[in-house]
Amino acid sequence: MQVPDGTPRVLQNSAAWIWLVAVEGEPDVAASVAHLAGRVQEEVAPDVEAFLEELVGMGLLEESAPRR
């Protein structure tokens, strides 16, 4: 939710996993979500990346520089 006047959004299932992993600062969100879902990273990576881009586009997440 964007505060103070944002619209609440409810994320369920894999969308919630993606959000939680991303806000914790995990550098490889797709790998973590694949592990949680019991899937291969290559299967989930395109959808994870697309959803992350959507969240950034809505202003709900900010991209950060890669960790060194």
N, C-alpha and C positions, 0 to 999 in steps of 0.2 A: 504494500500500500504506500502510495506517495503521500506524505504527511504535509500539511494538515488537511488538505481538501481532496485527497486521492480516493479513488474507488477501490474498495477492498477486492482482492482476487483470492480465490481458493484454489490451491494447487493440490492435486491428488496423484497418487501412484507415482509413476516415473517422473512426472513434472515436479512433484514435491522433492523427490530424491535429487534431481538436478539442481533445484534451488538450494537445498540444504548443503549439498556438497560445494556448490559455487560460493555461497556466502561464508563458508568456513575457510575459503582461500585455497582449496585444493587445486594444485596446478594442472592436473589432468582429470578434469571432470568426467570425461567419457570413460576412462579406465575405472574410476571409482563407481560410477553408475552401472557399468557392465558387471563389476564384481557384486554389487548389491542385487542386481537382477539375475545373476547366475548366467550371464550371456557373454559372448565373445565381444571384445571392444569394437572390432570392425563392424559388427552388426548394429550397434547402438550409436556409434560415433556421428554419423550424418544427422540423425534426429536430435542428438544432444547438442551438437553445434548449431543447428537451425533454431532450436529452442533458446539457447543462450543468446543468439543474435536477436531473436524476437524480444527477449527480456531487456537487452541493452537498448534496442530500438524504442521500447516503451518507457525507457528511463527508470526501469526497476533494478537494473544492475549497471555497474560501470566496468568497462574493461580496464584491466591493470597490466602493467608491464610484466613480461615474463620474469620469474625469479631467476637469479643467477647463482 
